[in-house]
């Protein structure tokens, strides 16, 4: 199994968990809506927020895969 396949499997497991969880939880739905509205209101900082969020997710995904492969 390559790292690409492993990363795709992790992503599929995440979405298999996230979609039913968001569908069933009104609290999480409100959190997602609130964060979306905050990002929409801060248009000058929007690129930085999105870029920082994507960078953080990519970094944490890489660290998680590294941790799993090194074990």
C-alpha positions in Angstrom: 0.0 0.0 0.0 1.4 3.4 -1.0 1.2 6.6 0.9 -1.3 7.9 -1.6 -3.6 4.9 -1.2 -3.3 5.2 2.6 -4.1 8.9 2.5 -7.2 8.2 0.3 -8.4 5.5 2.7 -8.1 7.9 5.6 -10.0 10.6 3.7 -12.8 8.1 2.8 -13.1 7.0 6.4 -13.2 10.6 7.5 -16.1 11.4 5.1 -17.9 8.2 6.0 -17.8 9.5 9.6 -18.3 13.2 9.0 -21.4 13.1 6.8 -23.6 11.0 9.1 -22.3 12.9 12.1 -23.1 16.3 10.6 -26.5 15.1 9.5 -27.4 13.9 12.9 -25.9 16.6 15.1 -27.6 20.1 15.1 -24.7 21.4 17.3 -22.1 20.5 14.8 -24.3 22.0 12.0 -24.4 25.3 13.9 -20.6 25.2 14.4 -20.0 24.7 10.7 -22.5 27.4 9.8 -21.0 29.9 12.3 -17.5 29.2 11.0 -18.7 29.7 7.4 -20.3 33.0 8.3 -17.1 34.2 10.0 -15.0 33.3 7.0 -17.5 35.1 4.7 -17.5 38.2 6.8 -13.7 38.5 6.9 -13.1 38.9 3.2 -9.7 40.7 3.5 -8.3 37.9 5.7 -10.2 35.1 3.8 -7.2 34.0 1.8 -5.0 33.8 4.8 -7.6 31.9 6.9 -8.3 29.4 4.1 -4.6 29.0 3.4 -3.7 28.6 7.0 -6.5 26.0 7.5 -5.4 24.0 4.5 -1.8 24.2 5.5 -2.7 23.0 9.0 -4.8 20.1 7.7 -2.1 19.1 5.3 0.6 19.2 8.0 -1.5 17.3 10.5 -2.4 14.7 7.8 1.3 14.3 7.0 2.2 14.0 10.7 -0.5 11.4 11.2 0.6 9.3 8.3 4.3 9.5 9.4 3.3 8.5 12.9 1.4 5.5 11.6 4.2 4.4 9.2 7.0 4.8 11.8 5.2 2.8 14.6 
